[in-house]
Amino acid sequence: MYGGCFAVLVQYSEKKLKALERIRQLTVDQGKSIEKKDLEMLNRLTMEKQQIIDEINSYDDQFNHELANLKKSLGIVSLEELETCKDRGKEQEVLVNIIREILGLIGDIRKQEEVNYTLLKKAMEETRNNIKKIRMGKKALRGYNAPANTMPSGFVDKKK
Protein backbone atom coordinates (compact mmCIF):
# COMPACT_ATOMS: atom_id res chain seq x y z
CA MET A 1 0.00 0.00 0.00
CA TYR A 2 2.75 2.45 0.94
CA GLY A 3 5.42 0.79 -1.17
CA GLY A 4 5.72 3.78 -3.51
CA CYS A 5 6.38 6.15 -0.63
CA PHE A 6 9.01 3.82 0.78
CA ALA A 7 10.61 3.42 -2.65
CA VAL A 8 11.01 7.21 -2.90
CA LEU A 9 12.48 7.36 0.62
CA VAL A 10 14.87 4.53 -0.26
CA GLN A 11 15.90 6.41 -3.41
CA TYR A 12 16.75 9.60 -1.46
CA SER A 13 18.52 7.57 1.22
CA GLU A 14 20.66 5.75 -1.36
CA LYS A 15 21.64 9.08 -2.92
CA LYS A 16 22.57 10.40 0.52
CA LEU A 17 24.57 7.25 1.29
CA LYS A 18 26.58 7.61 -1.93
CA ALA A 19 27.19 11.29 -1.22
CA LEU A 20 28.33 10.48 2.33
CA GLU A 21 30.76 7.89 0.97
CA ARG A 22 32.27 10.62 -1.22
CA ILE A 23 32.47 12.90 1.82
CA ARG A 24 34.25 10.19 3.80
CA GLN A 25 36.85 9.86 1.04
CA LEU A 26 37.25 13.63 0.83
CA THR A 27 37.69 13.78 4.60
CA VAL A 28 40.45 11.17 4.43
CA ASP A 29 42.07 13.15 1.59
CA GLN A 30 41.83 16.31 3.68
CA GLY A 31 43.80 14.59 6.42
CA LYS A 32 46.49 13.65 3.91
CA SER A 33 46.68 17.23 2.61
CA ILE A 34 47.00 18.54 6.17
CA GLU A 35 49.88 16.14 6.82
CA LYS A 36 51.56 17.28 3.60
CA LYS A 37 50.79 20.92 4.50
CA ASP A 38 49.22 21.35 1.05
CA LEU A 39 46.80 24.20 1.74
CA GLU A 40 45.71 24.55 -1.89
CA MET A 41 44.61 20.92 -1.97
CA LEU A 42 42.92 21.30 1.43
CA ASN A 43 40.98 24.31 0.19
CA ARG A 44 39.90 22.52 -2.99
CA LEU A 45 38.77 19.47 -1.03
CA THR A 46 36.86 21.65 1.43
CA MET A 47 35.03 23.42 -1.38
CA GLU A 48 34.18 20.11 -3.05
CA LYS A 49 32.98 18.75 0.28
CA GLN A 50 30.74 21.80 0.78
CA GLN A 51 29.12 21.21 -2.62
CA ILE A 52 28.32 17.62 -1.63
CA ILE A 53 26.94 18.81 1.72
CA ASP A 54 24.62 21.19 -0.15
CA GLU A 55 23.56 18.26 -2.33
CA ILE A 56 22.84 16.17 0.78
CA ASN A 57 20.79 18.99 2.28
CA SER A 58 18.63 18.92 -0.83
CA TYR A 59 18.14 15.16 -0.48
CA ASP A 60 17.29 15.61 3.19
CA ASP A 61 14.66 18.24 2.41
CA GLN A 62 13.03 16.00 -0.18
CA PHE A 63 13.28 12.99 2.14
CA ASN A 64 11.72 14.88 5.05
CA HIS A 65 8.84 16.06 2.86
CA GLU A 66 8.07 12.50 1.75
CA LEU A 67 8.58 11.16 5.27
CA ALA A 68 6.12 13.67 6.73
CA ASN A 69 3.51 12.49 4.24
CA LEU A 70 4.23 8.84 5.06
CA LYS A 71 4.13 9.36 8.83
CA LYS A 72 0.84 11.14 8.51
CA SER A 73 -0.67 8.33 6.45
CA LEU A 74 0.71 5.57 8.73
CA GLY A 75 -0.07 7.41 11.94
CA ILE A 76 3.48 7.15 13.30
CA VAL A 77 5.68 9.76 14.94
CA SER A 78 9.22 8.59 14.22
CA LEU A 79 11.21 6.31 11.92
CA GLU A 80 12.05 4.06 14.85
CA GLU A 81 8.41 2.97 14.88
CA LEU A 82 8.93 1.46 11.44
CA GLU A 83 11.30 -1.10 12.95
CA THR A 84 8.58 -2.39 15.24
CA CYS A 85 5.91 -2.67 12.54
CA LYS A 86 4.79 -6.26 12.12
CA ASP A 87 3.83 -5.95 8.48
CA ARG A 88 7.12 -4.59 7.23
CA GLY A 89 7.53 -4.73 3.52
CA LYS A 90 10.71 -5.11 1.52
CA GLU A 91 11.05 -1.36 1.00
CA GLN A 92 10.69 -0.70 4.71
CA GLU A 93 13.43 -3.23 5.48
CA VAL A 94 15.70 -1.70 2.85
CA LEU A 95 15.03 1.81 4.18
CA VAL A 96 15.83 0.84 7.76
CA ASN A 97 19.07 -0.85 6.66
CA ILE A 98 20.17 2.12 4.56
CA ILE A 99 19.51 4.49 7.46
CA ARG A 100 21.65 2.27 9.69
CA GLU A 101 24.43 2.43 7.09
CA ILE A 102 24.08 6.21 6.89
CA LEU A 103 24.39 6.55 10.66
CA GLY A 104 27.46 4.31 10.72
CA LEU A 105 29.05 6.28 7.91
CA ILE A 106 28.36 9.56 9.68
CA GLY A 107 30.13 8.13 12.75
CA ASP A 108 33.15 7.20 10.63
CA ILE A 109 33.24 10.68 9.08
CA ARG A 110 33.02 12.29 12.53
CA LYS A 111 35.99 10.22 13.75
CA GLN A 112 38.07 11.22 10.72
CA GLU A 113 37.07 14.87 11.22
CA GLU A 114 38.37 14.66 14.80
CA VAL A 115 41.67 13.24 13.54
CA ASN A 116 41.88 16.03 10.94
CA TYR A 117 41.12 18.62 13.61
CA THR A 118 43.96 17.30 15.76
CA LEU A 119 46.34 17.37 12.78
CA LEU A 120 45.26 20.90 11.90
CA LYS A 121 45.67 22.06 15.49
CA LYS A 122 49.18 20.61 15.57
CA ALA A 123 50.08 22.30 12.27
CA MET A 124 48.76 25.63 13.54
CA GLU A 125 50.80 25.31 16.73
CA GLU A 126 53.94 24.62 14.68
CA THR A 127 53.21 27.66 12.53
CA ARG A 128 52.61 29.80 15.63
CA ASN A 129 55.96 28.68 17.07
CA ASN A 130 57.73 29.45 13.79
CA ILE A 131 56.23 32.95 13.75
CA LYS A 132 57.43 33.51 17.33
CA LYS A 133 60.96 32.45 16.34
CA ILE A 134 60.90 34.81 13.37
CA ARG A 135 59.78 37.72 15.55
CA MET A 136 62.50 37.00 18.10
CA GLY A 137 65.05 36.82 15.30
CA LYS A 138 63.91 40.18 13.96
CA LYS A 139 64.29 41.77 17.40
CA ALA A 140 67.79 40.34 17.77
CA LEU A 141 68.74 41.53 14.32
CA ARG A 142 67.54 45.05 15.09
CA GLY A 143 69.85 45.08 18.12
CA TYR A 144 72.87 44.31 15.93
CA ASN A 145 71.91 46.79 13.24
CA ALA A 146 71.18 49.65 15.62
CA PRO A 147 73.05 52.82 14.74
CA ALA A 148 75.98 53.73 16.95
CA ASN A 149 75.51 56.37 19.58
CA THR A 150 75.84 59.70 17.79
CA MET A 151 76.98 61.66 20.79
CA PRO A 152 80.43 63.04 20.29
CA SER A 153 82.98 61.48 22.46
CA GLY A 154 85.30 63.52 24.50
CA PHE A 155 86.75 64.03 27.92
CA VAL A 156 85.10 66.20 30.42
CA ASP A 157 87.59 68.00 32.59
CA LYS A 158 86.14 68.62 36.00
CA LYS A 159 89.25 70.13 37.58
CA LYS A 160 89.56 73.76 36.96
Secondary structure, DSSP 8 states (H G I E B T S, - for coil): --HHHHHHHHHHHHHHHHHHHHHHHHHHHHHHHHHHT-HHHHHHHHHHHHHHHHHHHHHHHHHHHHHHHHHHHHT-SSTHHHHH-TT--HHHHHHHHHHHHHHHHHHHHHHHHHHHHHHHHHHHHHHHHHHHHHHHHHHHHHHHS-----S---------
